[in-house]
Amino acid sequence: MEKTVNKKISKDIILNFVPYIFCFFIFSFLGWVMETAFCYGLLGQYTKRGFLYSPICPIYGTGALILTIYLDKTTTHKNYSTLKNYIKFFILFTIVFSFFEYLVGFALDALFSARWWDYSDSKYNLNGRITLFNSFCWGVITVLFVRFIYPL
């Protein structure tokens, strides 16, 4: 009897965890596509994005996980799609994701002794790790995610 209960609990945990794994890889890939397209448009040529040898940027997947878990734990489908809440999401996650990008940039610098991105030449940067423009983009991406993707 106890083994059956433990197997059911383990199966439930795995089934609840699978969508988050799926979310991580899908948005890591989509982030890589978005960043690659942006850089191609900016530079006119393909440049390798990310620090892995695959078409994923884990920072985007992790960001999507943070946002998805936050939305799963704090909202219902009925109460988040108002202008007031979109503004709150924009402000909150502009700050959260900018801090996250700074932290990841710092950690990658410390772990690999290399800069994976450097915004030192950009206006309004903080130690070359984040910029005001990118922070704004994190807020816009959050609102688009909440509006169009999360309801799915």
C-alpha positions in Angstrom: 0.0 0.0 0.0 2.8 2.4 0.9 4.7 1.7 -2.3 1.6 2.5 -4.3 1.1 5.9 -2.5 4.8 6.7 -3.0 4.6 5.9 -6.7 1.5 8.0 -7.1 3.2 10.9 -5.3 6.3 10.5 -7.5 4.2 10.4 -10.7 2.2 13.5 -9.6 5.4 15.4 -8.9 6.9 14.4 -12.3 3.7 15.3 -14.2 3.6 18.7 -12.5 7.2 19.3 -13.2 7.2 18.4 -16.9 5.4 21.6 -18.1 8.1 23.7 -16.4 10.9 21.7 -18.2 9.1 22.2 -21.5 8.6 25.9 -20.8 12.4 26.3 -20.0 13.5 24.7 -23.3 10.9 26.3 -25.5 11.7 29.8 -24.2 15.4 29.2 -24.1 15.1 28.4 -27.8 12.8 31.3 -28.6 15.1 33.6 -26.7 18.0 32.4 -28.8 15.9 32.9 -32.0 14.9 36.5 -30.9 18.4 37.4 -29.9 20.0 35.9 -33.1 17.5 37.8 -35.3 18.0 41.0 -33.4 21.8 40.8 -33.7 21.5 39.8 -37.4 19.4 42.8 -38.1 21.8 45.0 -36.1 25.1 43.7 -37.5 24.0 42.3 -40.8 25.6 38.9 -40.2 25.1 35.8 -38.0 26.8 35.8 -34.6 26.8 33.0 -32.1 24.5 33.9 -29.2 24.8 32.4 -25.8 27.5 30.4 -24.1 26.3 27.0 -25.0 26.9 25.0 -28.2 23.2 24.7 -29.0 20.5 27.0 -30.1 19.3 27.9 -26.6 19.9 30.8 -24.3 19.1 29.6 -20.8 18.6 33.1 -19.4 15.4 33.4 -21.4 14.1 30.0 -20.3 14.9 30.8 -16.7 13.2 34.1 -17.0 10.1 32.5 -18.5 10.1 30.0 -15.6 10.4 32.8 -13.0 7.4 34.6 -14.6 5.3 31.4 -15.1 5.8 30.2 -11.5 5.1 33.7 -10.2 1.8 33.8 -12.3 0.9 30.3 -11.3 1.3 31.1 -7.6 -0.2 34.6 -7.5 -2.8 35.1 -10.1 -5.9 33.6 -11.6 -6.8 33.9 -15.3 -9.6 36.3 -14.3 -7.6 38.9 -12.4 -4.4 39.6 -14.3 -5.5 40.9 -17.7 -6.3 44.5 -16.8 -4.3 47.6 -17.8 -3.4 48.2 -14.1 -2.0 44.7 -13.7 -0.1 45.0 -17.0 1.6 48.2 -15.7 2.4 46.4 -12.4 3.9 43.4 -14.3 5.9 45.8 -16.5 7.4 47.7 -13.6 7.9 44.6 -11.4 9.5 42.4 -14.0 11.6 45.2 -15.5 13.3 45.4 -12.1 13.3 41.6 -11.5 14.7 40.7 -14.9 17.2 43.5 -15.0 18.5 42.4 -11.6 18.5 38.8 -12.9 20.4 39.8 -16.0 23.0 41.7 -13.9 23.4 38.8 -11.5 23.8 36.2 -14.4 26.3 38.5 -16.1 28.3 38.8 -12.9 28.1 35.1 -12.2 29.2 34.2 -15.8 32.1 36.7 -15.5 33.2 35.1 -12.2 32.8 31.5 -13.3 34.3 31.7 -16.8 36.5 34.8 -16.5 34.9 36.1 -19.7 32.2 38.6 -20.5 29.3 37.0 -22.4 27.8 40.3 -23.1 29.1 43.8 -22.7 26.9 46.9 -22.9 29.7 49.3 -21.9 29.3 51.2 -25.2 25.5 51.6 -24.8 23.9 54.6 -23.2 22.7 54.3 -19.6 24.5 51.0 -18.8 25.4 49.7 -15.4 28.9 48.2 -15.4 28.3 47.0 -18.9 25.9 44.3 -17.7 22.5 45.9 -18.2 21.1 48.9 -20.0 18.0 51.0 -19.7 17.0 49.9 -23.2 17.3 46.2 -22.4 15.5 46.7 -19.1 12.6 48.3 -21.0 12.6 45.4 -23.4 12.3 43.0 -20.4 9.2 44.8 -19.3 7.6 44.7 -22.8 8.4 41.0 -23.2 6.8 40.4 -19.8 3.6 42.1 -20.8 3.5 40.3 -24.1 4.1 37.0 -22.3 1.3 37.7 -19.8 -1.1 38.9 -22.5 -0.6 36.3 -25.2 1.4 33.3 -24.0 0.6 32.6 -20.4 -3.2 32.3 -21.0 -2.4 29.2 -23.2 
